[in-house]
Amino acid sequence: MRIGIAADHGGFNMKELMASDLRESGHDISDFGAAEYNPEDDYPDFVLPLATAVADGRLDRGIAFCASGVGASIAANKVYGVRAALIHDCYSAHQGVEDDDMNILCLGSQVVGYAHGWELVQTFLAATFSGAERHRRRLAKVANLERMAQST
């Protein structure tokens, strides 16, 4: 799977470990930074290029980190076509993909430990969108809201 990964200083260490483990698991990883720990960097600088690549179809999925995961989620969801969510439990990690076609998982590296984060990532990557009519209908409504917001 083609996976993009991004983090600011708050998620840098977890991103580095996760990228290594994902590569070892056979995934094609695109790292959008940060390339080094810098306590002055800003999550939008890394998360927005990741989100754009996911929305453009250059990547299958994305994983974004910051200290809480909140900022990464807010930034990613500003990109048309992105369905990002802050996830802390396995049910939401798979259900978000199955029902809502979530394409970016956001994690708070100061909220979840690495072992649990790895479990969430594996669950997210193993899930597939159900394609059920009711889910497609709901996603069409969300896409319509995105189009309306872009035109204003």
Backbone as a chain_set.jsonl record, in Angstrom:
{"seq": "MRIGIAADHGGFNMKELMASDLRESGHDISDFGAAEYNPEDDYPDFVLPLATAVADGRLDRGIAFCASGVGASIAANKVYGVRAALIHDCYSAHQGVEDDDMNILCLGSQVVGYAHGWELVQTFLAATFSGAERHRRRLAKVANLERMAQST", "coords": {"N": [[0.846, -1.181, 0.0], [0.475, 2.27, -0.733], [1.549, 4.657, 1.353], [1.368, 7.727, 3.019], [3.119, 9.753, 5.371], [3.331, 12.006, 8.084], [4.497, 14.53, 10.36], [4.761, 16.989, 12.94], [7.026, 18.455, 15.346], [5.857, 17.468, 17.689], [4.937, 14.938, 17.095], [7.074, 13.717, 15.99], [8.988, 11.665, 16.861], [7.358, 9.347, 17.091], [6.453, 9.165, 14.469], [8.838, 8.597, 13.073], [9.511, 6.029, 14.084], [7.192, 4.632, 13.331], [7.231, 4.89, 10.527], [9.483, 3.359, 9.894], [8.682, 0.799, 10.803], [6.464, 0.389, 9.161], [7.653, 0.328, 6.625], [9.203, -1.985, 6.952], [7.134, -3.766, 7.026], [6.449, -3.941, 4.443], [5.204, -1.85, 3.103], [4.944, 0.956, 0.864], [6.379, 3.875, 1.598], [5.887, 7.347, 1.84], [7.445, 10.032, 3.123], [6.559, 12.983, 4.513], [7.785, 14.671, 6.215], [8.276, 15.986, 9.483], [11.772, 16.261, 8.765], [13.674, 16.331, 10.668], [13.917, 16.721, 14.215], [12.443, 19.61, 15.391], [11.599, 21.94, 17.594], [10.244, 24.242, 16.945], [8.751, 23.947, 14.644], [5.783, 23.716, 12.496], [2.716, 22.009, 12.364], [0.892, 22.259, 10.07], [2.618, 22.638, 7.899], [3.589, 20.158, 7.207], [1.476, 18.348, 7.281], [-0.448, 19.31, 5.436], [0.739, 19.001, 2.772], [0.848, 16.178, 2.774], [-1.914, 15.55, 3.009], [-2.856, 16.631, 0.61], [-1.599, 14.963, -1.252], [-2.86, 12.529, -0.68], [-5.534, 13.191, -1.272], [-5.273, 13.728, -4.005], [-4.855, 11.222, -4.988], [-2.351, 10.144, -5.193], [-1.416, 8.716, -3.122], [-2.508, 5.908, -1.19], [-3.399, 5.941, 1.457], [-3.084, 8.011, 4.426], [-1.132, 8.976, 7.294], [-1.055, 11.001, 10.041], [0.665, 12.825, 12.504], [0.725, 14.611, 15.578], [1.277, 16.218, 18.745], [-1.198, 15.973, 20.195], [-2.843, 15.118, 18.159], [-4.987, 16.53, 17.338], [-4.528, 19.05, 16.009], [-3.322, 18.106, 13.64], [-5.472, 16.685, 12.548], [-7.374, 18.733, 12.147], [-6.015, 20.36, 10.27], [-5.604, 18.541, 8.096], [-8.227, 18.011, 7.283], [-8.935, 20.302, 5.953], [-8.364, 20.044, 3.334], [-9.797, 19.44, 0.26], [-11.558, 16.493, -0.35], [-10.332, 14.957, 1.526], [-10.746, 12.805, 4.259], [-10.238, 12.827, 7.284], [-9.502, 11.645, 10.583], [-9.182, 11.886, 14.101], [-8.034, 9.32, 15.983], [-8.356, 6.987, 18.613], [-9.035, 4.445, 19.298], [-9.535, 1.001, 18.381], [-11.974, 0.207, 17.22], [-13.004, 2.582, 16.036], [-10.918, 3.014, 14.262], [-11.196, 1.056, 12.285], [-13.939, 1.206, 11.636], [-14.218, 3.835, 10.775], [-13.063, 3.759, 8.261], [-14.556, 1.714, 6.989], [-17.252, 2.658, 7.029], [-17.143, 5.451, 6.584], [-15.191, 5.973, 4.743], [-12.684, 6.894, 5.54], [-9.564, 8.391, 4.971], [-7.247, 9.381, 6.029], [-5.513, 8.807, 8.941], [-5.246, 10.202, 12.095], [-3.056, 10.682, 14.753], [-2.319, 11.18, 18.192], [0.697, 11.587, 19.553], [1.366, 12.017, 22.16], [-0.729, 11.036, 23.46], [-1.459, 8.408, 22.83], [0.359, 5.405, 23.32], [3.246, 3.915, 21.707], [2.901, 1.129, 21.022], [0.108, 0.793, 21.076], [-0.566, 2.718, 19.175], [0.599, 1.554, 16.884], [-1.039, -0.698, 16.653], [-3.465, 0.605, 16.068], [-2.843, 1.782, 13.593], [-2.345, -0.518, 12.01], [-4.911, -1.64, 12.074], [-6.418, 0.365, 10.801], [-5.207, 0.335, 8.228], [-5.86, -2.216, 7.347], [-8.568, -2.148, 6.971], [-11.431, -1.778, 4.794], [-13.48, 0.237, 2.67], [-16.967, -0.139, 2.834], [-18.818, 0.442, 0.854], [-21.538, 0.482, 0.956], [-24.874, 1.528, 0.154], [-26.093, 3.429, 1.86], [-23.873, 4.571, 3.081], [-22.487, 5.645, 0.916], [-24.377, 7.544, 0.154], [-24.324, 9.296, 2.356], [-21.653, 10.164, 2.238], [-21.746, 11.51, -0.184], [-23.277, 13.7, 0.517], [-21.509, 14.962, 2.269], [-19.426, 15.542, 0.48], [-20.785, 17.354, -1.131], [-21.099, 19.47, 0.675], [-18.405, 20.186, 0.928], [-17.887, 21.103, -1.686], [-19.6, 23.305, -1.756], [-18.416, 24.906, 0.194], [-15.982, 25.463, -1.021], [-16.768, 27.097, -3.083], [-17.413, 29.496, -1.966]], "CA": [[0.0, 0.0, 0.0], [1.209, 3.541, -0.756], [1.152, 5.373, 2.569], [2.086, 8.942, 3.365], [3.248, 9.937, 6.805], [3.785, 13.367, 8.375], [4.422, 14.943, 11.762], [5.563, 18.094, 13.452], [7.885, 18.043, 16.458], [5.085, 16.743, 18.691], [4.763, 13.553, 16.689], [8.251, 13.325, 15.229], [9.564, 10.377, 17.26], [6.45, 8.267, 16.733], [6.467, 9.078, 13.001], [10.056, 7.918, 12.654], [9.361, 4.607, 14.411], [6.1, 4.079, 12.533], [7.679, 4.789, 9.14], [10.393, 2.218, 9.833], [7.91, -0.438, 10.927], [5.628, 0.244, 7.967], [8.543, -0.125, 5.542], [9.526, -3.39, 7.233], [5.924, -4.544, 6.743], [6.282, -4.014, 2.994], [4.484, -0.707, 2.545], [5.684, 2.015, 0.18], [6.177, 5.027, 2.475], [6.308, 8.7, 1.468], [7.59, 10.801, 4.355], [6.388, 14.413, 4.249], [8.458, 15.433, 7.257], [9.534, 16.699, 9.533], [12.966, 15.455, 8.532], [14.438, 16.34, 11.913], [13.18, 17.305, 15.341], [12.572, 21.057, 15.523], [10.484, 22.338, 18.452], [9.59, 25.451, 16.422], [8.044, 23.713, 13.383], [4.323, 23.843, 12.521], [2.09, 20.839, 11.757], [0.33, 22.418, 8.717], [3.666, 22.573, 6.884], [3.822, 18.76, 6.866], [0.198, 17.649, 7.117], [-1.151, 19.732, 4.217], [1.239, 18.273, 1.59], [0.391, 14.793, 2.891], [-3.343, 15.508, 2.703], [-3.004, 16.89, -0.818], [-1.188, 13.751, -1.968], [-3.924, 11.541, -0.496], [-6.703, 13.66, -2.024], [-4.954, 13.616, -5.429], [-4.751, 9.827, -5.358], [-0.961, 9.688, -5.288], [-1.249, 7.799, -1.997], [-3.726, 5.192, -0.816], [-3.805, 6.398, 2.788], [-2.133, 8.846, 5.12], [-1.076, 8.949, 8.759], [-0.522, 12.284, 10.496], [0.926, 12.868, 13.941], [1.188, 15.76, 16.344], [1.244, 15.806, 20.149], [-2.551, 15.529, 20.542], [-3.532, 14.642, 16.967], [-6.074, 17.465, 17.014], [-4.087, 19.978, 14.974], [-3.137, 17.351, 12.398], [-6.8, 16.383, 12.029], [-7.974, 19.98, 11.658], [-5.32, 20.767, 9.046], [-5.857, 17.581, 7.011], [-9.607, 18.126, 6.822], [-9.103, 21.506, 5.139], [-8.083, 19.684, 1.947], [-10.946, 18.833, -0.408], [-11.407, 15.074, -0.63], [-9.732, 14.263, 2.669], [-11.612, 12.418, 5.361], [-9.284, 12.521, 8.35], [-10.085, 11.59, 11.922], [-8.353, 11.611, 15.267], [-8.454, 7.985, 16.418], [-7.696, 6.441, 19.803], [-9.531, 3.097, 19.578], [-9.54, 0.134, 17.199], [-13.283, 0.224, 16.564], [-13.064, 3.751, 15.156], [-9.895, 2.888, 13.226], [-11.736, 0.299, 11.145], [-15.271, 1.689, 11.276], [-14.052, 5.077, 10.031], [-12.8, 3.388, 6.865], [-15.658, 0.904, 6.466], [-18.485, 3.432, 6.855], [-16.927, 6.85, 6.203], [-14.104, 6.02, 3.776], [-11.587, 7.682, 6.115], [-8.328, 8.138, 4.232], [-6.097, 9.79, 6.843], [-5.58, 8.529, 10.372], [-4.483, 11.164, 12.893], [-2.707, 10.143, 16.068], [-1.642, 12.029, 19.159], [1.811, 10.809, 20.096], [1.405, 12.207, 23.608], [-1.989, 10.49, 23.968], [-1.382, 6.946, 22.715], [1.707, 4.859, 23.29], [3.609, 3.39, 20.394], [2.305, -0.186, 20.754], [-1.305, 0.998, 20.743], [-0.558, 3.433, 17.898], [0.876, 0.568, 15.841], [-2.27, -1.482, 16.51], [-4.441, 1.456, 15.383], [-2.405, 1.908, 12.196], [-2.603, -1.795, 11.34], [-6.359, -1.783, 11.939], [-6.788, 1.338, 9.765], [-4.736, -0.101, 6.923], [-6.525, -3.469, 6.97], [-9.99, -1.908, 6.728], [-11.85, -1.333, 3.469], [-14.781, 0.901, 2.59], [-18.021, -1.118, 2.533], [-19.529, 0.807, -0.369], [-22.989, 0.381, 1.146], [-25.608, 2.672, -0.396], [-26.301, 4.464, 2.879], [-22.593, 5.241, 3.306], [-22.244, 6.462, -0.285], [-25.304, 8.679, 0.238], [-23.801, 10.221, 3.369], [-20.422, 10.762, 1.723], [-22.137, 12.468, -1.231], [-23.693, 14.916, 1.222], [-20.284, 15.606, 2.76], [-18.739, 16.103, -0.697], [-21.547, 18.542, -1.528], [-20.72, 20.532, 1.612], [-17.066, 20.615, 0.553], [-17.995, 21.909, -2.904], [-20.227, 24.589, -1.385], [-17.419, 25.7, 0.934], [-14.97, 25.923, -1.977], [-17.3, 28.133, -3.977], [-17.649, 30.761, -1.239]], "C": [[0.887, 1.239, 0.0], [0.686, 4.409, 0.39], [2.017, 6.602, 2.74], [2.069, 9.125, 4.866], [3.825, 11.329, 7.055], [3.625, 13.665, 9.857], [5.218, 16.214, 11.98], [6.42, 17.553, 14.598], [7.148, 17.192, 17.494], [4.891, 15.276, 18.367], [5.971, 12.963, 16.001], [8.773, 11.935, 15.587], [8.67, 9.208, 16.879], [6.416, 8.081, 15.215], [7.674, 8.295, 12.526], [9.971, 6.417, 12.907], [8.32, 3.942, 13.524], [6.533, 3.908, 11.078], [8.59, 3.577, 8.961], [9.62, 0.907, 9.881], [7.012, -0.668, 9.714], [6.453, -0.224, 6.769], [8.896, -1.599, 5.718], [8.344, -4.308, 6.953], [5.608, -4.586, 5.255], [5.537, -2.873, 2.348], [5.455, 0.27, 1.881], [5.38, 3.314, 0.928], [6.73, 6.303, 1.847], [6.297, 9.53, 2.745], [7.56, 12.291, 4.017], [7.021, 15.281, 5.329], [7.67, 15.41, 8.544], [10.701, 15.737, 9.351], [13.854, 15.388, 9.765], [13.583, 16.995, 12.987], [13.495, 18.802, 15.424], [11.389, 21.55, 16.343], [9.734, 23.577, 17.967], [8.797, 25.193, 15.14], [6.528, 23.707, 13.593], [3.681, 22.694, 11.751], [1.489, 21.097, 10.378], [1.379, 22.281, 7.611], [3.927, 21.143, 6.407], [2.518, 18.026, 6.542], [-0.503, 18.051, 5.821], [-0.58, 19.092, 2.947], [0.843, 16.79, 1.604], [-1.071, 14.689, 2.463], [-3.597, 15.738, 1.216], [-2.651, 15.652, -1.63], [-2.235, 12.643, -1.838], [-5.135, 11.936, -1.343], [-6.494, 13.525, -3.531], [-4.836, 12.177, -5.915], [-3.334, 9.325, -5.538], [-0.627, 8.699, -4.18], [-2.58, 7.114, -1.711], [-4.285, 5.688, 0.513], [-2.721, 7.287, 3.37], [-2.229, 8.666, 6.622], [-0.389, 10.24, 9.18], [-0.431, 12.286, 12.019], [1.157, 14.301, 14.398], [1.046, 15.342, 17.806], [-0.129, 15.26, 20.548], [-3.26, 14.853, 19.391], [-4.614, 15.595, 16.495], [-5.672, 18.401, 15.88], [-3.913, 19.294, 13.636], [-4.476, 17.057, 11.743], [-7.462, 17.629, 11.439], [-7.336, 20.386, 10.332], [-5.66, 19.84, 7.886], [-7.252, 17.755, 6.433], [-9.897, 19.415, 6.062], [-8.896, 21.223, 3.656], [-9.288, 18.939, 1.383], [-10.657, 17.369, -0.734], [-10.764, 14.272, 0.485], [-10.811, 13.993, 3.705], [-10.695, 11.898, 6.461], [-10.003, 12.491, 9.687], [-9.006, 11.289, 12.948], [-8.878, 10.322, 15.894], [-7.636, 7.544, 17.631], [-8.133, 5.012, 20.11], [-9.648, 2.312, 18.281], [-10.879, 0.124, 16.481], [-13.365, 1.384, 15.586], [-12.055, 3.664, 14.024], [-10.404, 2.089, 12.034], [-13.09, 0.825, 10.706], [-15.203, 2.984, 10.48], [-13.757, 4.833, 8.563], [-14.026, 2.693, 6.279], [-16.903, 1.723, 6.151], [-18.264, 4.812, 6.254], [-15.789, 7.046, 5.211], [-12.971, 6.933, 4.237], [-10.301, 7.344, 5.38], [-7.078, 8.664, 4.931], [-6.406, 9.525, 8.311], [-4.709, 9.55, 11.088], [-4.283, 10.589, 14.285], [-2.015, 11.198, 16.914], [-0.543, 11.243, 19.841], [1.978, 10.989, 21.6], [0.152, 11.64, 24.271], [-1.978, 8.964, 23.93], [0.08, 6.522, 22.708], [1.987, 4.216, 21.948], [2.926, 2.063, 20.084], [0.839, -0.044, 20.365], [-1.425, 1.744, 19.413], [-0.33, 2.487, 16.731], [-0.351, -0.298, 15.577], [-3.337, -0.683, 15.759], [-4.106, 1.594, 13.902], [-2.685, 0.618, 11.439], [-4.099, -2.006, 11.099], [-6.878, -0.874, 10.827], [-6.411, 0.835, 8.376], [-5.416, -1.379, 6.437], [-7.991, -3.265, 6.59], [-10.242, -1.452, 5.292], [-13.241, -0.717, 3.543], [-15.831, -0.113, 2.15], [-18.723, -0.828, 1.214], [-21.036, 0.718, -0.246], [-23.674, 1.67, 0.695], [-25.761, 3.78, 0.633], [-25.016, 5.237, 3.162], [-22.222, 6.125, 2.121], [-23.12, 7.713, -0.262], [-24.785, 9.73, 1.222], [-22.532, 10.92, 2.889], [-20.71, 11.757, 0.605], [-22.588, 13.777, -0.594], [-22.487, 15.681, 1.755], [-19.54, 16.256, 1.599], [-19.466, 17.353, -1.188], [-21.227, 19.72, -0.608], [-19.33, 21.073, 1.287], [-17.111, 21.502, -0.679], [-18.591, 23.278, -2.612], [-19.223, 25.487, -0.673], [-16.351, 26.236, -0.003], [-15.469, 27.068, -2.835], [-17.558, 29.462, -3.277], [-16.39, 31.55, -1.066]], "O": [[1.93, 1.26, 0.654], [-0.468, 4.835, 0.388], [3.241, 6.538, 2.624], [1.134, 8.709, 5.55], [4.706, 11.779, 6.323], [2.741, 13.127, 10.523], [6.21, 16.478, 11.3], [6.523, 16.342, 14.789], [7.739, 16.301, 18.104], [4.7, 14.459, 19.267], [5.917, 11.846, 15.486], [8.979, 11.109, 14.697], [9.158, 8.186, 16.398], [6.357, 6.95, 14.733], [7.549, 7.422, 11.667], [10.322, 5.62, 12.037], [8.527, 2.835, 13.026], [6.232, 2.886, 10.462], [8.47, 2.851, 7.973], [9.876, 0.004, 9.084], [6.825, -1.809, 9.291], [6.008, -1.07, 5.993], [8.889, -2.367, 4.755], [8.527, -5.493, 6.676], [4.618, -5.192, 4.844], [5.261, -2.921, 1.149], [6.614, 0.394, 2.276], [4.248, 3.798, 0.896], [7.87, 6.346, 1.386], [5.251, 9.706, 3.37], [8.439, 12.792, 3.316], [6.814, 16.494, 5.353], [6.563, 14.881, 8.638], [10.632, 14.567, 9.727], [14.689, 14.491, 9.89], [12.643, 17.732, 12.689], [14.655, 19.203, 15.514], [10.269, 21.576, 15.834], [8.693, 23.924, 18.525], [8.219, 26.13, 14.59], [6.051, 23.695, 14.728], [4.056, 22.43, 10.609], [1.567, 20.197, 9.541], [1.056, 21.853, 6.503], [4.438, 20.948, 5.304], [2.472, 17.19, 5.64], [-1.101, 17.197, 5.167], [-1.364, 18.667, 2.099], [0.539, 16.218, 0.557], [-1.424, 13.836, 1.649], [-4.47, 15.096, 0.632], [-3.34, 15.331, -2.598], [-2.469, 11.9, -2.791], [-5.696, 11.1, -2.051], [-7.444, 13.236, -4.259], [-4.73, 11.935, -7.117], [-3.129, 8.198, -5.989], [0.332, 7.934, -4.29], [-3.646, 7.677, -1.961], [-5.497, 5.837, 0.67], [-1.592, 7.318, 2.881], [-3.262, 8.26, 7.153], [0.719, 10.539, 8.734], [-1.328, 11.814, 12.717], [1.729, 15.107, 13.664], [0.715, 14.186, 18.069], [-0.216, 14.202, 21.171], [-4.195, 14.084, 19.615], [-5.103, 15.477, 15.371], [-6.401, 18.531, 14.897], [-4.31, 19.836, 12.605], [-4.61, 17.164, 10.524], [-8.042, 17.575, 10.355], [-8.04, 20.718, 9.379], [-5.975, 20.316, 6.796], [-7.437, 17.658, 5.22], [-11.012, 19.596, 5.574], [-9.214, 22.061, 2.812], [-9.741, 17.944, 1.948], [-9.626, 17.052, -1.326], [-10.662, 13.048, 0.399], [-11.664, 14.835, 3.983], [-10.417, 10.702, 6.556], [-10.98, 13.209, 9.903], [-8.058, 10.545, 12.695], [-10.041, 10.251, 16.289], [-6.416, 7.7, 17.678], [-7.658, 4.42, 21.08], [-9.838, 2.89, 17.211], [-10.918, 0.041, 15.253], [-13.753, 1.197, 14.432], [-12.302, 4.184, 12.937], [-10.079, 2.41, 10.891], [-13.362, 0.883, 9.507], [-16.036, 3.215, 9.603], [-14.162, 5.623, 7.71], [-14.481, 3.047, 5.192], [-17.543, 1.509, 5.121], [-19.104, 5.298, 5.496], [-15.459, 8.183, 4.873], [-12.373, 7.652, 3.437], [-9.976, 6.173, 5.183], [-5.964, 8.417, 4.47], [-7.426, 9.964, 8.841], [-3.55, 9.739, 10.721], [-5.214, 10.08, 14.908], [-1.229, 12.002, 16.413], [-0.818, 10.332, 20.621], [2.66, 10.193, 22.246], [-0.017, 11.744, 25.486], [-2.426, 8.306, 24.869], [0.932, 7.211, 22.148], [1.076, 3.999, 21.149], [2.417, 1.888, 18.978], [0.381, -0.692, 19.425], [-2.302, 1.428, 18.609], [-0.991, 2.602, 15.699], [-0.672, -0.598, 14.427], [-4.037, -1.232, 14.908], [-4.996, 1.529, 13.054], [-3.213, 0.663, 10.329], [-4.5, -2.494, 10.042], [-7.687, -1.301, 10.004], [-7.218, 0.905, 7.449], [-5.531, -1.594, 5.231], [-8.587, -4.131, 5.949], [-9.388, -0.829, 4.662], [-14.066, -1.103, 4.371], [-15.611, -0.862, 1.198], [-19.172, -1.749, 0.532], [-21.745, 0.863, -1.242], [-23.123, 2.762, 0.836], [-25.576, 4.952, 0.308], [-25.066, 6.433, 3.453], [-21.702, 7.226, 2.302], [-22.669, 8.804, -0.612], [-24.814, 10.925, 0.929], [-22.356, 12.119, 3.105], [-19.992, 12.747, 0.462], [-22.304, 14.851, -1.123], [-22.452, 16.91, 1.698], [-19.076, 17.39, 1.715], [-18.822, 18.312, -1.615], [-21.1, 20.851, -1.077], [-19.1, 22.28, 1.362], [-16.449, 22.54, -0.722], [-18.143, 24.288, -3.154], [-19.187, 26.694, -0.913], [-15.86, 27.348, 0.194], [-14.687, 27.914, -3.267], [-17.889, 30.45, -3.931], [-16.415, 32.632, -0.48]]}, "num_chains": 1, "name": "protein.A"}
